[in-house]
Amino acid sequence: MTERAHLAVVGAGPAGLAGALAAADRGVRVTLVDAAEQAGGQFYRQPARALGARRPEALHHQWRTWRRLREGIERHIAAGRITHLTDHHVWAVQRASDSSFTVYALRGPAEEEGATVRADAVLLATGGYERVLPFPGWTLPGVVTAGGAQAMLKGALVLPGRRVVVAGTGPLLLPVATGLAAAGARVAALVESAAPVALLRGAPALAAEPGKLAEGAWYAGQLMRHRIRTLSRHSVVEAHGTDRLTAVTVAALRNDGRIRPGSARRISCDTLAVGHGMLPHTDLAETLGCTLSGPTGTAVRVDDEQRTDVPGVWAAGETTGIGGAALALAEGHIAGRSIAARLRGVAPDPRSWAASARARARLRRFFAALEAAYAPPAGWADRLTDDTVVCRCEEVTAGAVRTAARSLGAGDLRTVKLFTRAGMGWCQGRMCAPAVAGLTGCPLTAGRRPFARPVPLGVLAALPDD
């Protein structure tokens, strides 16, 4: 499929939807390209239509905002201003010599049929992915990511298990634990490695968002309502089981992140939903040559209009830094207005998005404070036994990674990859890179790849010579 579009938006989560709406409202023709069967992204993930969910709003906050976005998109689709391509998995975006862009995608669940979209501008709203930190037993069936458990509940209306422990660090643990409990799971414990006092260091930035604080208080009430035991300043140190998970061992952490002697306890469960925050998804931005920045150098750098340093490319949402749905909506709205003006050949008026810009500034400060408070616990890598698998794709152990750094002199992720094959598998290091970096002390740098996902050779062979 080849279609000429003024704007191609990659990703139909909050940022992509807000950007598409803002641009379409101002007369821009938009092609919205997304891998899911329905719009919404992870935050507004919808149950499959075949399930016939009677009250999908019960799984969501900000349902009114989602309904407004959905109705706006549907209105523009009916008017022919937005084309929504579902089940399109983008693997590359290329900028031509005439400054136009081609978006390359794989169509359908099998991802075996190629598709292209041609556009004058691109908005990257590719979201983020979970940071996975290994521990002994984490490869057992029954151990899932926190976001994975939430996706199962929202998208398939199924529970990952009946007796669940939710663990790790970060604000995502709250909706996961309370959502699972409300759906009928027995949440045996919420294990949070951060200490509540850590939030006090960011008190001014946090206090500037009373709505977020009220949301946090609501979750605290839900934890009490469902009698979910909360273990602050604790961490899962091992998962137990033979064919599947049967229990986890948790322990209290000292101020230096190490285990407090004598504090270990065993909790029976059939599911562990674990997460340690998120990282921006930047593969497409990297292939275009966009500069990455941020505290860890893993987020797409943008200006006040959400423009990257590649002409014609904007970015919004988690790809520019993890900050939640409200921040993504503000950034997407600003990007859409900027794009609409720039495609008309006029300089945009920042006053037209002043409210969104103020919200963006507040929310960026808010989430910077949260990120500092919910950093992964120091010393987690020291707790990995040498036989703990770190790279699941290639079955590389922590011992092999340590040998590459200490004995073979590997000083960066690429060299560790060459010595051990960690990161050479299907996920291309997206899952194991944070763990490898933590084990070796190497900086967590983004790995520039020509393709954002595996592509069949037949699809590549069918492309035009240029």
N, C-alpha and C positions, 0 to 999 in steps of 0.2 A: 504494500500500500504506500503510495506517495501522495502527500497533500501539502500544498503551500499554505502556510499559516503565518500570521503576523507575529504571534507569540506562542511558543511551546512551553508549557508548564510541566515539569517532571515531578510528579508526586501529588497525590490528592488528599494529603492530610490537611491540618489547619492552615499552614502557611500557603500551600499550593492553592487551596480553595479560596482563601482570602485574596491572594494575588490574582487568580483568574477572574474573580468577581469584580475587583477594583478595575482591572483592565477592560473587561467586557462592558462594564457600566459606562465606560468612556469611549465606546465604539471600536475597541480592538477585537479582532477575531482571534480566538484562543483555541488551541488544541491542548487538552488536559490529558496527559499520558500517565497511567498508573498501573502497577502490577496487580492490584486487587480487583476483585469482581465488583466491588462497590466502593464509592468514595468514602472518605473518613479518616484514613490512616489508622495508626495504632490507637490514638486517643479516642476517635469516634468510630472505632471498628464496629461493624454491624453484623448481626447474625446472618448466616446464609438465608436467602429468601425461601429456600425449600423447607426450612425448619418452621416457618410460620410463627415466629415469636409474637406473642400477644402484647407484651409490654417491654420492648427493648429499652425503653427509657429507664427502666429499673437498674440497668447496668451502667448508667452514665451520669456524670455531672455535666452541667452546662448543656442540657438537652435543648433548651430554647435557642442557644447559639448555634448548635448543630442544625436544628430545624430551619433556622434562618439561612444558613449557608446552603443547605440542601435545596431549599425552595428557590434561592437565587440562581444556583447552578441549573436547576431544571428549567427555570424560566428562560435563561439564555440558551440552553440547548434547544428548547422549542422554537426560539426565535432564530436559530442558526448562527448565533454568535460564538457559542462554545461547542466544540466537538470533544466528547469524553471517550477516550480509548481505554477500556478496561482490559485486564489480563495482558497488558503490554509491559514487558520487562526490559527496561532500557539498559543496554550494555555499553553504549558510547555516545558521545555528542561531539561532532566535528565542526570546526569553523572553516569556511571556504575563503578563498582569496577575495571574493566579492562581499565579504563580511556577513554572508548568510550562514545559517546553521543547518545541519542535518542531524536529527535524532534517530539513532538506530535502536530498534527494539526486537525482542522475540515475542511472538504472539501466541497466546493460548497456554493452557496448563502444562503442556508438554515442552513448551519453549523450543520448538523446532522449526517454526516458520518466521522468516524475517519480515520486518516492517520498517518503513522510514517515514519521518515527518520533517518537512522543510519549513524553516521559520526565519523571521528577521531578527528575533530576539529570543532568549531562553531565560526562564526562571527556574533555578534549581531549588527544589523544596524536597530534598531526598531524605530528610529526617535523620535519625540516629539509630544506633544499635547498642545492645547491652554490653557492658564490660563484664567479662567472665574471669573470675579468679579461681584457680583450681584448689583442691584440698584432697586429702586421702579419701577415696570412695566416691568422688564426685561423678564418676562415669557410670555408676549404678543406675539401672532403670528405676524411675521414680524420682530422680533428681532432675529438676527442670529449672529454667531461668524464671525469675519473677514475671518478666514480661511475657514469657511463653505461657505461664499459667493463666495470666490475664487474657491473652489472646484465645486460649482454649475456651475460657468462660464466655467472653464477649462474642467470639466468632462462631463457636460450635455449640454453645450452651451446655458444655460438659465440664465436670470437675476433674482436675488432674488426679485426685485421690480423695479418700474419705477422711483421713487424719493427716493434717498438713502442718509442717513447720515452715514459716516464712522467715528468711534470714538474709543478712548482708548489711547494707547501709543505703540510706537515701530515702527521699519522700515517696518513691514509688511503692515501697513496702506497705504503706498504709492502705491505699486503695486495693492492693492485692489481698492483704489479709482480711480486710473488712468485706470485700466483694466475695471472696470465697466463703467466708462465714455466713453471709447473708444468703448465699446460694445453697447452703446446707452442709458445707464441709465443717469438720471439727478442727479448728485451728488451735493446735496444742500450744504454740508459742510464737511470738514475734520477737526475733533475735536481732537486735540492732547494735552494731559495733560502736556507733558514736554515742557520746555522753550528752545528755540534755544540756549540760552547762556549756557545751561547745556552741550552741545557738546564741548564747548571750554575747559572744564576741561580735556578732553581726546584728545586734539588736537595732541600731538606727535604720539600717536598710530593711530589716524585716518589719519594723513598726510602720514603715511607709506604705505597706501593703496590707491594710486591715482585712481586706477580703480574703487574702491568703491565710492570715492568722485565724480568721473565723472558720475557714475550711479545715485547718489543722485541728481546731477545737472540736469541730464536728466529728472528725475521724477519731479523736480521743474518746468522744462519747460513744461511738460505735464499738470501739475496742472494749469499753466497759459493758456495753449492752450485750455483746456476744461473749463476754467473759474470756477475752483473749489475754493470756499472760504475756506481759512485755518484759523482756530481759535486755535492759540497756547496758551498754559497754560490755557486751558479750559477743562471742563469735562461734560459729560452727567449726570445729576442728577436725571432725571425721564423720563420714557417713558409713553405716554398717549394713550388711546384708550379703547374701550369696547370689541368688538369682535376681533379686530386686531389693530395694531399700526397705529396711525394717526399723531402723532407729538412727538417731544422730547423737553425737556427743558435742555439747556446747560447754564453753568455759568463759569465765570472766576475764577481762583484759585489764592489765595495769596501764598506767599513763603512758608508758613507752610502747604500748601495743603488744607486749608479750603476755603470755598466759599467767594468770595468778595461780600459784601452786595450790592444789587442793580444792579448786573451784569447779572441776569438771563434773558434769552431770549428763545422764543419758536420757533421751526423750524418745519414746516409741512413736513411729509415724510410718506412713506408707508413701508420703510425698514430701519432698523438700523443694520449696520454691525460693531460689537464692539469686540475689542481684547486688551489684556494687556500683550502681550508677550507669551512665550511658556515655557514649562517644559519638561525635558527629560523623555522619556518612558523607565522605568527601571524594569518593572514587571518580565520579563524573567531573567534578571541579578540577581534580588533579590532572585528568587527561586533557582538559582544556587549557591547562597552564595557570589556573587561578592560584594566587598566593594563599598559603595557610598561615594562620596566626593564632592568637588566643594564648591562655596561660600554658597550655601544653603543646602549642604549635600544631594542633590537629583540627582546627576549625577554619572555615573559609573566611577570609578577610573581606569585609565590605565597608563601604562608606555610608554616609548618612542617608543615601537613597537606596541602600541595599545593593549597590553595584559592586561587582568584583572588579579586579584590575584588568580583566579581559573585556574589551569593548563588546557590548551587546549581551553580556551575561550578568544576570542578577542572581542573588541567593537569599533565602529567607528560611527561618525556622531553625530546627536543631542542627542543620548542617553548618550554621554560622556560630554555634555554641549552644549547649544544652540549656533550655530555659522554659520548657513547658508550653502548653497549648496557647495560653493567653499571649505570651511573648511572640509565639509563631504567628498568631493572627495579626498582631500589630505590625510585625516585620513584613508579612505577606501583603497587607494593605498598602503599606508605604511603597513596596516594590511595584505593585500593580499600578499605582498612580504614577510613579516615576516612569515606568515603561510606557504607559499610555501617552505621556507627554513627549518623551524622547522619540517615540515612533512617529509622532506628528512633526518632529523637528523643532520643538520649542523647549525651552528650559522650564522644568517643573517649578511650581511655587510651593516651597516647604510649608507655607502657612496652611495649605490645603490638607496636610496630614499632621498638623501640630499636636492634636490630641493623641494620635497614635505614637508620635515621637516621644511625648511625655511618658506615655505608658511604657514604651520600649526602654527608656532610660531607667525608670523605676524598677521594672522587672529584671533588667540586666543586673542592677545592683542587688536586688533581692536574691537572684539565683547565684550570683557570685558568693554571697554570704552563705547560702545553703551548700554550695560546692565545697567551701572551706570547712564547714561543720561536718559534712558527710564524706570526708575523704576516706578511702579504704584504710583500715588499721595498719599502722607501721608494724613490721615484723611478720606479716602474713606469709611472705615467701620462705622465711626461716622454718616455718612449720611443715613445709612440704617434704615428705620422705623422698629419697632418691628414686624410688620405684613408682611415684605418683605420676600418672600420665598428664602431660601438659598440653601437647598438641594431639588432639584426638584423631584428626585426619590421618596423620602419619605415625601415630602411636609413639611419639617421642616423650621420654620421661624427663623429670626434673634433674635426675642425675646426669643425663646426656647433655642437657643445656648447661648445667654447672661446669661440666668438663670442658665444653666448648669455650666458656669464658675464662675459667681459671687455668686450665692446662694448655689450651690451644690458642689463647690470646684473642678470642673474638671480642671486639669492642663495639659492635653495632648489630642491629637486628638482622641485617642482610648477611653479615658474615656468620652469625649463629645459624641462620637458615641454610647457608651453604654447607656448614659442617654437620648439621643434625637433621635437615629436612623439615624442621619446625616452621610451618607456614607455607609449605609447598602443596598442601592438600586442597580440597574442594573450596574451603572458605578463604584460601590464600592469606592466612594469618589474621583475619579479622577477629577470630575468637581467641587465638592463643598469643597474639602479639603483646597485649598488656601483661600477661603472665611471664612471657619470656623477658620482657623489659624489666619486670620486677625482680626476677631471679638473677639477672646478669648485671643490673645497674645501668644498662644501656638506655638512652633516651627513647621514649615512645614516639617514633617518627612515623609519619604516614608513608606507606609504600606505594609509589606511583605505578599504576598498572595500565596497560593499553585498553583492557576490557574490564568493565565493572562486574561481569559475571561470565561463566563459561558459555561459549558460543559454538554451535555445531559447525563443522568445517563446510558443510553444504551451504549454510547461510552465508559464510564468508565468500565462498566461491561464486555465489550468485550476485554479489555486489558488482556494480559497474567498476571499470578499471580505474576511474578517478577517485 
